[in-house]
């Protein structure tokens, strides 16, 4: 059963922007940290960034710093990943995961969404 639901993926040109969303049902995970991971074909699932349960702090992998921003709307129990200045190397399936406290390793998360495809053309 789907525990988190990502949406908003699509096809954009290099340099463009896209915002993907991660919604949890009801109040599930409402106080937990949430992280974004991405996986390109033939590659390991990679940590992109995370936001604390309160929304007070964020963490990002170096390759997206200054371009990607994570935020959360606790009233909607939704976390967002705003992606600006997209590059072809950002092409991947983007996954949302929840954990009591954030961690950069996919294997440490038990609760995931189904993923949403982001494709950046050159």
N, C-alpha and C positions, 0 to 999 in steps of 0.2 A: 504494500500500500504506500502511496506517495505521502511523504511526511512534510515536504516543502515543495513549493511550485514556483519554478522560474518562468519568466515570460519576458518578451521584449527583444529577443534576438532577431537578427535579420542580416541583410546584405547592405554594406556601406562601402563607399570609396575611401581610399587612403586619405587621411586627414580629417575624416568626418567624425561624427559623434553618435553615440547610441547609449541608451539607458536601459539596463535590464533590472528586473524586479525579482524578489524572492519573498513569497508570501507563505506564512504559516497559518494553519487552521485555528480558528478561535483565538485562545490565548496561549496556545502551545508555543514553547520556546520564547515567550515574550520577554523574559529576563535573562536569556542566554546569549552568549556571544554568537555571532554568525560570521561565516567566512565564505569567500569566493575562491573557487578553484577553476582551472581550465585544463582541458586535455585536447591536444592536437593529435591527428592520426599518427600512430607509431611512437608516441611519446608518453612519458609518465604524467600522471595528474599533478599539476603544478599549483602551488599556493599563489594566489593573486593578492589577497588582502583580507582583512577582518575588521570587525567593529565590536566593541565591548557591549555587554548587555545593556548598559545604561546609555550607550551612544557617546560616551565622553572621550573615548580614545579609538584610534584607528591605527592599523599597521598595513604596510604595503611591501610587496616585493620591489626591489630596486628598479626593475625594468618598467614599472608602471607609475612610479612616483612622479607627481607633477602632472600626470595625464588622467589618472583614474581617481575617483572619489567615492567612498562608501558612506552612506547615511542610512538612518532608519526612522520610520514613522511608527511609533509604538501604538498609536491609536488604531492604525490599520494592521499592526503586526507584520509590517513589510520592511524589508531592507532593499536598498537600491545600490546599484553599481553604475555610476556615471562614467562613461568612457569617452574621452576627448582625444583628439590627435591620433586616431586609430592608425595602426600600421598593419601591413599584411601578416606580420609575425604574430599579431594578436588573434588571428583566426583560430578558433577552437570551439569546442562545446564548453560552455560556462555552467558550472555547478555551484549551488548554494548548499552549505552544510551548517549544522548547529551543534554547539557544545557549550557546557557550562562556562568554560573559559577558553579563549581562543588558543590555537596551536597551528603551526605551519605545515604539519604533516597530515596528509589525507587519511592515513591509516588510524589516526586518533579520533576520527569522527564516526559516529554511528548513525547519524540522521542526515539524509540527503534528499535533494530534489532530483528530478529526472534529467535536468540539463536543458539549456537552450543554445542553439547554434548561432554563433557570431562569425560572419564571413566578411573579410576586408579585402577588397579588390584593389589592385594597383592601377 
